[in-house]
Structures are given as C-alpha cells and as structure tokens.
Amino acid sequence: MLTSPSQEIADLIARCAIRDRSAFRQLYERTSAKLFGVTLRILKDRAEAEEAIQEVYVKIWQRADRFVAGPTSPISWLVAVARNHCLDILRARRPASDDLDVALEIPDGNPSPERVAQNNQERAAIDRCLATLEPDRAEAVRGAYLDGYSYEELASRYGVPLNTMRTWLRRSLMKLKDCLTV
C-alpha cells in the first residue's frame, strides 16, 4: 500500500516520539528546507535563521510525542513549531517595556502653546514684511531661503544676471531686517 508524503512525515514524527534517531534524520532531510524557509522569512537574517532551525529541530525531537495525527497535516505542526520559535526570538529582541509611570515622564517633543503662538506671530510678521517687497523680489527670497533654490536657478528663472539676483536678495534681506526690527 502506498502512503502519502503527509502520512510518511506523520510516521517519522511518531517514530521520533519513541526516540528513533534514524527517523529524526529522515524527518530533517525531508523537511529542513521548508522549515528553514519559514525561519528565514520571519527572522530576515540568514545566520539567525540557521541557528533557529537547529533549535527548532531540538524542540521537534523533544515534543514529537505531542503531535496528534489527524485532520491537521504534520507539516503544519512542524511549521507551527518553527513559527512559534521565531516569534519567541522576535519578542526577545524587543526591549522590556518600562513602567507606565516612566513613560509619562518622557517630555513632549511638541512646542509649548506659548511657543506655537510666538512662532505664529513671527511668521505673520515675516509675511507682512515680505508683502512690502516687490512681488518678484519676495518670490526670489522665498525661493532662495524657503525652497532652497540656488542663486543661479533663481537668476535663470527671473531672466536676470547672477550678480543682479545676488543684489536683489541682499537688498531684500536688508529691507526685511529693517521691517522686522521696527
């Protein structure tokens, strides 16, 4: 009578439960590639997966008597052992969570309401002062200092020589400084 591959693996696991080393070797040869793929996919590190697969087979050897042949395929049981072992490794990587009270003491990285109000006032003052410049000069200042365009790019965009653009920006900054200090 022919047995299915699934039945053969179930038989090998059953023989491992009675400490049959030959069956364990055959089980390893038949299933290690698949289980290694599972560990590698979860751990995403080849060296760690190689170490984990050894530990997985130790667990299989130790727990073979817990396998119950039935509606679940034996390979599913083996994959579950490998998967659970890998998840344990991932959990161990995470730092232990500290007490919740310690987390409450972590300072908020957001600016205080006072700082937000001050930033809004400064932004409004800059916008008001930019509005006093000629429109093309104001846009050149925004392009250079807010959008990161080079002087060459701005000179090309506005069709002026490079030194003219430098003069525009220098004079515009001086006007902005005067406006903001008033």
Number of C-alpha atoms within 10 A of each C-alpha: 3 6 9 9 12 14 15 15 21 22 17 23 29 20 18 22 20 12 15 14 14 12 19 21 12 14 21 15 10 15 14 17 11 13 24 21 17 19 26 19 14 16 18 12 11 14 10 14 22 14 12 21 22 13 15 25 20 12 15 23 18 13 14 23 15 12 16 14 14 8 6 11 14 22 18 11 18 22 19 14 17 25 19 13 18 24 14 11 15 12 11 10 9 8 7 8 8 8 8 8 8 9 10 9 8 8 7 8 6 8 10 10 9 9 11 12 12 12 13 12 12 13 12 12 15 15 13 14 18 22 13 14 17 11 11 11 20 21 15 23 24 15 16 16 12 10 10 11 15 12 19 14 15 20 19 13 10 12 11 12 13 15 12 13 22 15 11 17 20 13 14 21 17 11 15 22 13 11 15 14 6 5
